[in-house]
Amino acid sequence: MELSLQHICKSFGKKEVLKDISFTVKAGQAMGYLGRNGAGKTTTLRILSDIFRADSGRVLLGGAPIDRDKVRLGYLPEERGLYPKSKVGEQMMYIGRLRGMDAQSAKKGAMALLEELEAAEYWPRKLETLSKGNQQKIQLAIAVLHDPDIVILDEPFSGLDPVNASMLKRLIVKQVERGKIVLFSSHQMPYVEEFCEHICIINQGEIVLDGKIREIKKTYPRNKVAVWPEGDAAAFLRALEGQSAWPNVAAAASVTNDTIVITMKMERDKQALMQMLANMTLGVDRVQVVEPTLEDIFVEKAGTSV
């Protein structure tokens, strides 16, 4: 099963927010939908959630126009949208009922989710008495309470400490493992890289990058190698620079903490560098090709105007 947006356009007055947006999200995967503030991410997610209607274009599920009366959708908005003066349990059951659950199933499901998130004690408390992190846990629980087919998460880790973030990670991973379509938007790149095999970057209303993270990274030069020596890194680099083959292989090298980063003159020089390392009398713990981080890619693609 696939969720596809095809040629979506949206304007507010004279402001064109989305300009011919197209992408596909597969079931059983999480796709990272990334962009700077104001790029058009939230508008896209609200069109998917049927909060806004697109001016043109189509939303397809399994190749056919999406039938919102038959598809269960869970949406975690970036802005908290629950009732602060209502009790947690009551509003979880209320929203579950609005989404088609009977009272018994809504209560059972809500209590199970709160247990999983170590938040069962909050059932009788008003939402406004909870910390921001715990409110975020409640919002995510509500988003998945009715067992949605499509899960849309807009900045799900905003304001969370590492412990609460870990609980939410487990819950999100479970949705992916159960074959749900998960669309994930965040500025926290380590989370995106952890969850998502596929990313799509939007900049000023246009898609500027779409593909699998692994394949995208392979398009970048692979002429940098990080070396973790067993002993002192600076001494190791001095010894390495003393080998006769060094001037033919290395263009530059630097030491940061206990790591040496070597920029080779050509990508094909990796084999010669490995031979040089094998000739060293000092030991090596690890060698790894240095790839751009997802943050590096994001800044390159979304850091400037289209």
C-alpha positions in Angstrom: 0.0 0.0 0.0 1.3 3.5 -0.9 0.2 7.0 -0.1 0.9 9.4 -3.0 0.6 13.1 -3.4 0.5 14.1 -7.1 1.0 17.7 -8.3 -0.5 19.3 -5.2 -0.7 23.1 -5.4 -2.0 25.4 -2.6 -2.2 29.2 -2.3 -3.5 31.5 0.4 -4.5 34.7 -1.3 -1.6 35.7 -3.6 0.9 33.6 -1.6 1.7 30.3 -3.4 2.6 27.9 -0.6 2.8 24.6 -2.4 4.1 24.4 -6.0 3.4 21.1 -7.7 4.2 18.9 -4.8 4.6 15.1 -5.5 5.9 12.3 -3.3 5.1 8.7 -2.2 5.1 7.1 1.2 5.1 3.3 1.4 3.4 1.2 4.2 5.8 -0.2 6.7 8.2 2.7 6.3 8.6 6.1 7.9 9.3 9.0 5.5 10.9 12.1 6.8 9.3 15.2 5.3 11.8 18.0 6.0 12.0 21.7 5.4 12.7 25.1 7.1 10.0 27.0 8.9 7.5 28.3 6.4 8.6 25.9 3.6 5.2 24.4 3.3 5.4 21.2 5.5 2.5 21.9 7.8 0.3 23.0 4.9 1.1 19.6 3.2 0.3 17.7 6.4 -3.0 19.5 6.8 -4.0 18.8 3.2 -3.3 15.1 3.9 -5.4 15.4 7.1 -8.2 17.0 5.2 -8.0 20.2 7.3 -7.2 22.1 4.1 -8.2 21.3 0.5 -5.6 21.5 -2.2 -6.2 24.0 -5.0 -5.2 21.2 -7.5 -3.6 17.8 -7.5 -4.6 14.5 -6.1 -4.1 12.4 -2.9 -4.0 8.7 -3.7 -4.0 5.6 -1.5 -3.1 2.3 -3.2 -3.4 4.1 -6.6 -7.0 5.3 -6.1 -8.3 8.6 -4.8 -8.2 8.4 -1.0 -11.6 7.8 0.6 -11.4 9.6 3.9 -14.6 8.0 5.2 -12.9 4.6 5.0 -9.3 5.4 5.9 -8.3 5.8 9.5 -5.8 8.7 9.9 -3.9 9.7 13.1 -2.4 13.2 13.2 -0.1 14.7 15.8 0.1 18.4 15.1 3.1 20.5 16.1 0.8 22.8 18.1 -0.8 21.1 21.1 -4.5 20.9 20.4 -6.2 19.1 23.3 -8.5 20.5 26.0 -6.3 21.8 28.9 -9.0 21.8 31.5 -10.4 18.3 30.6 -9.2 15.2 32.3 -6.8 13.0 30.3 -8.9 9.8 30.4 -12.1 11.5 29.6 -10.8 13.3 26.5 -8.9 10.3 25.3 -12.2 8.3 25.4 -14.1 11.2 23.8 -11.7 11.5 20.9 -11.6 7.7 20.5 -15.4 7.7 20.2 -15.3 10.6 17.6 -13.0 8.3 15.6 -15.5 5.5 15.6 -14.5 3.4 18.6 -17.1 2.1 21.1 -16.7 3.2 24.7 -15.3 0.0 26.0 -12.6 -0.2 23.2 -11.7 3.4 23.6 -11.2 3.0 27.4 -9.3 -0.2 27.0 -7.0 1.2 24.3 -6.4 4.5 26.1 -5.4 2.8 29.3 -3.1 0.4 27.4 -1.3 3.2 25.7 -0.9 5.2 28.9 0.5 2.1 30.6 3.0 1.7 27.7 4.0 5.4 28.0 4.3 5.1 31.8 1.5 7.7 32.1 -1.4 5.7 33.6 -1.3 7.9 36.7 -2.4 10.9 34.6 -5.8 9.3 33.7 -7.8 11.4 36.2 -5.8 14.6 36.0 -6.5 17.7 33.9 -4.2 18.1 31.0 -3.0 21.5 32.1 -1.5 20.0 35.2 1.0 17.9 33.2 4.4 19.0 32.0 4.8 19.8 28.3 6.6 16.5 27.7 3.8 14.5 29.3 1.2 16.4 27.3 3.1 15.5 24.2 2.9 11.8 25.2 -0.9 12.1 25.6 -1.2 13.7 22.2 0.8 10.9 20.5 -1.3 8.3 22.4 -4.5 9.9 21.1 -3.1 10.1 17.5 -2.7 6.3 17.4 -5.5 5.3 19.7 -7.9 4.3 17.0 -5.4 2.1 15.1 -4.9 4.5 12.2 -3.8 3.3 8.7 -1.8 6.5 8.2 0.1 8.2 11.0 1.2 11.8 10.5 3.7 13.2 13.1 4.6 16.8 13.1 7.6 17.5 15.5 6.7 14.6 17.8 9.8 15.0 20.0 9.3 18.7 20.7 10.0 19.4 24.3 10.8 15.9 25.4 13.5 14.7 27.7 15.6 11.7 26.7 13.5 9.2 28.8 10.2 10.4 27.3 11.7 10.6 23.8 12.7 6.9 24.2 9.2 5.9 25.0 7.8 7.7 22.1 10.4 6.2 19.8 9.3 2.7 20.8 5.6 3.6 20.1 6.5 5.1 16.6 8.7 2.1 15.7 5.7 -0.2 16.6 3.5 1.7 14.1 6.1 1.1 11.4 6.6 -2.5 12.2 2.8 -3.0 12.0 2.8 -1.9 8.4 1.4 1.6 8.9 2.1 4.5 6.6 4.1 6.9 8.7 4.9 10.5 7.6 7.4 12.1 10.0 8.3 15.8 10.1 11.0 17.1 12.4 13.9 19.5 12.6 15.7 17.0 14.8 17.8 15.3 12.2 19.2 12.5 14.4 15.6 11.3 15.0 14.8 11.5 11.3 17.9 9.5 10.4 17.1 6.9 13.1 13.5 6.3 11.9 13.4 7.1 8.2 14.8 5.2 5.3 13.3 7.7 2.9 13.3 11.6 3.0 11.7 14.3 1.1 13.0 17.9 1.5 10.8 20.9 0.6 12.1 24.4 0.2 9.8 27.4 -0.4 7.0 25.2 -1.6 9.0 23.0 -3.9 10.5 19.5 -3.5 14.2 19.8 -3.8 15.3 16.3 -2.8 13.4 13.0 -2.6 15.0 9.6 -2.1 16.5 7.0 0.2 19.0 8.4 2.7 21.5 5.7 1.9 21.4 6.3 -1.8 21.5 10.1 -1.4 24.6 9.9 0.7 26.3 7.8 -1.9 26.0 10.6 -4.4 28.4 12.7 -2.3 32.2 12.5 -2.7 33.6 9.6 -0.6 37.2 10.9 -0.4 37.3 11.4 3.4 38.2 8.7 5.8 38.1 8.8 9.6 40.7 6.8 11.6 40.4 5.9 15.3 44.0 4.9 16.4 44.5 2.8 19.6 47.0 5.4 20.9 47.6 9.1 20.7 46.0 10.4 17.5 48.5 13.3 16.9 51.4 10.9 17.2 49.7 8.4 14.9 49.2 11.1 12.3 52.8 12.2 12.5 54.0 8.7 11.9 51.5 8.3 9.0 52.8 11.5 7.4 56.3 10.1 7.5 55.4 7.2 5.1 56.7 7.7 1.6 53.3 7.2 0.0 51.6 9.9 2.0 52.2 12.8 -0.4 50.7 10.8 -3.3 47.6 9.8 -1.3 46.5 12.5 1.1 45.4 16.1 0.3 44.8 17.1 4.0 44.5 15.6 7.4 43.3 16.9 10.8 42.9 15.6 14.4 39.7 16.1 16.4 39.7 14.6 19.9 40.9 11.0 19.3 40.0 10.9 15.6 42.0 11.5 12.5 40.2 12.7 9.4 42.1 12.3 6.1 41.0 13.8 2.8 42.4 11.8 -0.1 43.4 13.3 -3.4 41.1 10.8 -5.2 38.4 8.4 -4.1 40.3 5.5 -5.6 43.2 6.2 -3.2 41.3 4.4 -0.4 43.1 1.2 -1.1 46.5 2.8 -0.9 45.6 4.5 2.4 44.4 1.1 3.8 47.8 -0.3 2.9 49.6 2.6 4.6 47.5 2.0 7.8 48.4 -1.8 7.6 52.0 -0.9 7.5 51.8 1.1 10.7 53.3 -0.4 13.9 50.7 1.5 15.9 47.3 -0.2 16.1 44.0 1.0 14.6 40.6 0.6 16.3 38.4 1.6 13.4 38.4 3.1 9.9 35.3 4.6 8.3 34.4 6.6 5.2 33.2 10.0 6.3 29.7 10.7 4.8 27.7 13.9 5.1 25.2 13.9 7.9 21.5 14.4 7.3 21.9 17.8 8.8 24.7 18.6 6.2 22.4 17.6 3.4 19.5 19.5 4.8 21.5 22.7 5.1 22.7 22.3 1.6 19.3 21.7 0.0 17.1 23.8 2.2 19.5 26.4 3.6 19.1 28.8 0.6 16.2 30.0 -1.5 15.1 27.9 -4.5 
